[in-house]
Amino acid sequence: MNEPLDGSALSQYFLLPTDASEAPVTGIWAERRRLASIMRTVIEHLTVADTPESELREAADTLQHLAAQLGAHPRRRKRDDIADTATPMDKHALIDFSPLIGLSNPISPPLELTLDGNTLRGRLRFGTAYEGPPGCAHGGCIAAVFDELLGYAQSLTSLPGMTGTLTIRYRVPTPLHTELHCEARVQRISGRKIFCVGRLYAGETLCAEADGVFLASR
Ligand SMILES: CCCCCCCCCCCCCCCC(=O)SCCNC(=O)CCNC(=O)[C@H](O)C(C)(C)COP(=O)(O)OP(=O)(O)OC[C@H]1O[C@@H](n2cnc3c(N)ncnc32)[C@H](O)[C@@H]1OP(=O)(O)O
């Protein structure tokens, strides 16, 4: 884990670009993302604001009504997400509901990813809903970020797989409400095993690092 995350010898494994399409998202997907973004704000206010009981009751009543309204519609089929969103190369069309990077999923921080050579880079900010120790991110949420980050990096190889083992070393507490950046890359591939490494920083401070072994499907 001490070598730089450049991975230049591994370019052969990367088949697809990962950067999200810059094409503007419109229509139903734009509204899904907007709704998710507002829900994130509601979650943040719920966890930090000293809201009077009457307003909490009113908000809950409003959301109960909204939940019933949204729940009245039939469930979508997965293929519709892909067909409805953008081109097949727009990978965000496939991952808009991811719990970590999905812009249409309010539980995602969201983690923003870009591919820089063979290094996958991410940016995120943990709100209060992700608190573990006071003022710091929950370790399980950090692990989830690494699972997504390393998992996405290995998904860019010719043989993507599922997480087999994910090992996290928490070096210092990770602050909330702070711009964090992270990076990951495929370190090596051995048979069906894809070994990945990653790091998470707050500024120059290394907060946590991860090793992951992913198993390509048979
Ligand atoms: C245009 C389209 C683009 C699409 C682009 C989409 C991008 C979107 C990116 C999203 C990124 C999300 C990333 C989230 C990723 C998850 O969260 S996946 C969910 C969490 N993981 C799981 O649920 C996995 C559950 N476990 C399993 O299914 C199975 O145990 C596994 C991991 C598949 C392995 O089972 P298996 O294939 O039967 O393994 P087996 O044949 O026994 O062993 C094979 C080898 O692997 C080793 N091994 C087995 N298990 C493990 C293990 N757990 N750890 C380490 N080594 C192991 C064995 O020792 C053996 O080694 P050798 O003897 O060959 O040296």
The ligand as a Tripos MOL2 file, in Angstrom:
@<TRIPOS>MOLECULE
LIG
   65    67     1     0     0
SMALL
NO_CHARGES

@<TRIPOS>ATOM
      1 C1        -21.3820   -1.0490  -19.8210 C.3       1 LIG1
      2 C2        -21.5640   -1.8780  -18.5500 C.3       1 LIG1
      3 C3        -20.7530   -1.4120  -17.4420 C.3       1 LIG1
      4 C4        -21.3210   -1.7820  -16.0980 C.3       1 LIG1
      5 C5        -20.5110   -1.1070  -15.0670 C.3       1 LIG1
      6 C6        -21.2070   -1.0590  -13.7910 C.3       1 LIG1
      7 C7        -20.2920   -0.4190  -12.8050 C.3       1 LIG1
      8 C8        -20.8860   -0.5270  -11.4630 C.3       1 LIG1
      9 C9        -19.8280   -0.5460  -10.4500 C.3       1 LIG1
     10 C10       -20.4330   -0.7350   -9.1420 C.3       1 LIG1
     11 C11       -19.4320   -1.2260   -8.1680 C.3       1 LIG1
     12 C12       -20.1350   -1.7700   -7.0130 C.3       1 LIG1
     13 C13       -19.2520   -2.6100   -6.1830 C.3       1 LIG1
     14 C14       -20.0200   -3.2670   -5.1680 C.3       1 LIG1
     15 C15       -19.5390   -4.7190   -5.0900 C.3       1 LIG1
     16 C16       -20.2590   -5.3950   -4.1920 C.2       1 LIG1
     17 O1        -20.7250   -5.0080   -3.1060 O.2       1 LIG1
     18 S1        -20.5290   -7.1720   -4.4140 S.3       1 LIG1
     19 C17       -21.5120   -7.6260   -3.0070 C.3       1 LIG1
     20 C18       -20.6920   -8.1470   -1.8710 C.3       1 LIG1
     21 N1        -20.0790   -9.4100   -2.2170 N.am      1 LIG1
     22 C19       -20.7870  -10.5440   -2.2190 C.2       1 LIG1
     23 O2        -21.9700  -10.5850   -1.9410 O.2       1 LIG1
     24 C20       -20.0160  -11.7690   -2.6130 C.3       1 LIG1
     25 C21       -20.5520  -13.0040   -1.8970 C.3       1 LIG1
     26 N2        -19.6160  -14.1100   -2.1090 N.am      1 LIG1
     27 C22       -19.7030  -14.8690   -3.2220 C.2       1 LIG1
     28 O3        -20.6110  -14.7280   -4.0560 O.2       1 LIG1
     29 C23       -18.6350  -15.9040   -3.4060 C.3       1 LIG1
     30 O4        -18.0980  -16.2680   -2.1610 O.3       1 LIG1
     31 C24       -17.4720  -15.4070   -4.3210 C.3       1 LIG1
     32 C25       -16.8100  -14.1380   -3.7640 C.3       1 LIG1
     33 C26       -18.0490  -15.1230   -5.7160 C.3       1 LIG1
     34 C27       -16.4070  -16.4650   -4.4300 C.3       1 LIG1
     35 O5        -17.0660  -17.6930   -4.6430 O.3       1 LIG1
     36 P1        -16.4900  -18.7350   -5.6860 P.3       1 LIG1
     37 O6        -16.4880  -18.1350   -7.0390 O.co2     1 LIG1
     38 O7        -17.2510  -20.0050   -5.5000 O.co2     1 LIG1
     39 O8        -14.9850  -18.8880   -5.1760 O.3       1 LIG1
     40 P2        -14.1210  -20.2150   -5.1720 P.3       1 LIG1
     41 O9        -14.2630  -20.9050   -6.5220 O.co2     1 LIG1
     42 O10       -14.4160  -21.0120   -3.9670 O.co2     1 LIG1
     43 O11       -12.6640  -19.6420   -5.0130 O.3       1 LIG1
     44 C28       -11.9590  -19.0860   -6.1260 C.3       1 LIG1
     45 C29       -10.6820  -18.4760   -5.5870 C.3       1 LIG1
     46 O12       -11.0220  -17.2810   -4.9010 O.3       1 LIG1
     47 C30       -10.6290  -17.3560   -3.5130 C.3       1 LIG1
     48 N3        -11.7060  -16.7870   -2.7520 N.ar      1 LIG1
     49 C31       -12.9480  -17.2750   -2.5810 C.ar      1 LIG1
     50 N4        -13.6890  -16.4570   -1.8310 N.ar      1 LIG1
     51 C32       -12.9040  -15.4300   -1.4990 C.ar      1 LIG1
     52 C33       -13.1100  -14.2850   -0.7200 C.ar      1 LIG1
     53 N5        -14.2790  -14.0330   -0.1530 N.pl3     1 LIG1
     54 N6        -12.0870  -13.4160   -0.5800 N.ar      1 LIG1
     55 C34       -10.9040  -13.6470   -1.1760 C.ar      1 LIG1
     56 N7        -10.6380  -14.7510   -1.9310 N.ar      1 LIG1
     57 C35       -11.6400  -15.6220   -2.0900 C.ar      1 LIG1
     58 C36       -10.4520  -18.8410   -3.2390 C.3       1 LIG1
     59 O13        -9.5230  -19.0550   -2.2150 O.3       1 LIG1
     60 C37        -9.9700  -19.3570   -4.5630 C.3       1 LIG1
     61 O14        -8.5930  -19.0700   -4.6780 O.3       1 LIG1
     62 P3         -7.6090  -20.0920   -5.4390 P.3       1 LIG1
     63 O15        -7.7560  -21.3790   -4.7370 O.co2     1 LIG1
     64 O16        -8.1000  -20.1560   -6.8590 O.co2     1 LIG1
     65 O17        -6.2560  -19.4560   -5.3220 O.co2     1 LIG1
@<TRIPOS>BOND
     1     1     2 1
     2     2     3 1
     3     3     4 1
     4     4     5 1
     5     5     6 1
     6     6     7 1
     7     7     8 1
     8     8     9 1
     9     9    10 1
    10    10    11 1
    11    11    12 1
    12    12    13 1
    13    13    14 1
    14    14    15 1
    15    15    16 1
    16    16    17 2
    17    16    18 1
    18    18    19 1
    19    19    20 1
    20    20    21 1
    21    21    22 1
    22    22    23 2
    23    22    24 1
    24    24    25 1
    25    25    26 1
    26    26    27 1
    27    27    28 2
    28    27    29 1
    29    29    30 1
    30    29    31 1
    31    31    32 1
    32    31    33 1
    33    31    34 1
    34    34    35 1
    35    35    36 1
    36    36    37 2
    37    36    38 1
    38    36    39 1
    39    39    40 1
    40    40    41 2
    41    40    42 1
    42    40    43 1
    43    43    44 1
    44    44    45 1
    45    45    46 1
    46    45    60 1
    47    46    47 1
    48    47    48 1
    49    47    58 1
    50    48    49 ar
    51    48    57 ar
    52    49    50 ar
    53    50    51 ar
    54    51    52 ar
    55    51    57 ar
    56    52    53 1
    57    52    54 ar
    58    54    55 ar
    59    55    56 ar
    60    56    57 ar
    61    58    59 1
    62    58    60 1
    63    60    61 1
    64    61    62 1
    65    62    63 2
    66    62    64 1
    67    62    65 1
@<TRIPOS>SUBSTRUCTURE
     1 LIG1         1 GROUP 0 **** ****
